[in-house]
Amino acid sequence: MEPAYAEIAQAVREQPGTLVSSLIEQRYGRRIAEIRQEICACTLTDPALLQALQLPAGTAALKIIRRYLDAAGHAFEVSVTLHPADRFSVSLRLTHAGGNGDAGA
């Protein structure tokens, strides 16, 4: 998060169910135009994190990095979340948008 938004931490504590990006938009008028998300596998090794999550060293996890960009393409918030392998799953539903299915159409 940009240093200019450091005071938003207090608002996050006061409104735990509200998205940080929504608080930034409300207070500063900066709106999300795009979110770029990267998902990769990793191994958890940080002792403090392992203790907090009650996990053994070397636990497999997914790391999700989200970059929140404004209309000018500047990232103003970045979040990194770690999900132990046995505590996270992804389910997608993809539907065909129409057309005749021809690759060249």
C-alpha positions as CSV (number, residue, x, y, z in Angstrom):
1,M,0.0,0.0,0.0
2,E,1.3,3.5,-0.7
3,P,2.7,5.3,2.3
4,A,0.1,8.1,1.8
5,Y,-2.6,5.5,2.9
6,A,-0.8,4.4,6.1
7,E,-3.6,5.9,8.2
8,I,-6.1,3.5,6.6
9,A,-4.9,0.8,9.0
10,Q,-7.0,2.3,11.8
11,A,-10.1,2.3,9.6
12,V,-9.4,-1.4,8.8
13,R,-9.3,-2.2,12.5
14,E,-12.6,-0.3,13.0
15,Q,-14.3,-1.8,10.0
16,P,-12.9,-5.4,9.7
17,G,-15.6,-6.5,7.2
18,T,-14.8,-3.7,4.7
19,L,-12.3,-4.1,1.9
20,V,-9.2,-2.0,2.2
21,S,-9.7,-0.9,-1.4
22,S,-13.2,0.3,-0.6
23,L,-11.8,2.3,2.3
24,I,-9.2,3.9,0.1
25,E,-11.9,4.8,-2.5
26,Q,-14.1,6.3,0.2
27,R,-11.4,8.4,1.8
28,Y,-9.2,9.2,-1.2
29,G,-11.3,8.8,-4.2
30,R,-9.0,6.3,-5.8
31,R,-10.9,3.5,-7.6
32,I,-9.8,0.1,-8.7
33,A,-9.7,-0.2,-12.5
34,E,-8.0,-3.5,-12.6
35,I,-6.8,-6.3,-10.3
36,R,-3.8,-8.4,-11.4
37,Q,-3.6,-11.7,-9.6
38,E,-0.7,-14.1,-9.5
39,I,-1.0,-17.6,-7.9
40,C,2.0,-19.8,-7.3
41,A,3.0,-22.8,-5.2
42,C,5.4,-22.2,-2.3
43,T,6.7,-23.9,0.8
44,L,6.1,-22.2,4.1
45,T,9.4,-21.7,6.1
46,D,8.8,-18.6,8.2
47,P,9.0,-19.8,11.9
48,A,6.6,-17.2,13.2
49,L,4.0,-17.9,10.4
50,L,4.3,-21.6,11.0
51,Q,3.7,-21.2,14.7
52,A,0.8,-18.9,14.2
53,L,-0.9,-21.3,11.7
54,Q,0.2,-24.4,13.8
55,L,1.9,-26.0,10.8
56,P,5.1,-28.0,10.4
57,A,8.1,-26.5,8.5
58,G,8.0,-27.3,4.8
59,T,4.2,-27.2,4.5
60,A,3.0,-26.7,0.9
61,A,0.9,-23.6,0.2
62,L,-0.5,-21.4,-2.4
63,K,0.7,-17.8,-2.5
64,I,-1.7,-15.3,-4.0
65,I,-0.4,-11.8,-4.9
66,R,-3.0,-9.2,-5.9
67,R,-2.1,-5.8,-7.3
68,Y,-4.8,-3.2,-7.3
69,L,-4.4,-0.7,-10.1
70,D,-6.1,2.6,-10.8
71,A,-7.2,3.9,-14.2
72,A,-3.6,5.1,-14.9
73,G,-2.3,1.6,-14.4
74,H,-0.5,2.4,-11.1
75,A,-0.6,-0.1,-8.3
76,F,-1.8,1.5,-5.1
77,E,-2.5,-1.6,-3.0
78,V,-0.8,-5.0,-3.0
79,S,-1.9,-8.0,-1.0
80,V,0.0,-11.2,-0.4
81,T,-1.9,-14.1,1.1
82,L,-0.6,-17.6,1.9
83,H,-3.0,-20.6,2.0
84,P,-1.8,-23.9,3.3
85,A,-2.5,-26.7,0.8
86,D,-5.0,-28.5,3.0
87,R,-7.0,-25.4,3.8
88,F,-7.7,-23.9,0.4
89,S,-9.3,-25.0,-2.8
90,V,-10.3,-23.2,-6.1
91,S,-13.4,-24.1,-8.1
92,L,-14.1,-22.4,-11.4
93,R,-17.1,-22.5,-13.7
94,L,-16.5,-21.6,-17.3
95,T,-19.3,-21.1,-19.7
96,H,-19.2,-20.7,-23.5
97,A,-20.1,-17.2,-24.5
98,G,-21.7,-18.2,-27.8
99,G,-20.5,-18.4,-31.3
100,N,-20.2,-21.6,-33.4
101,G,-17.0,-22.9,-31.9
102,D,-14.8,-22.4,-34.9
103,A,-11.3,-21.2,-34.0
104,G,-11.1,-19.0,-37.1
105,A,-14.6,-17.4,-36.7
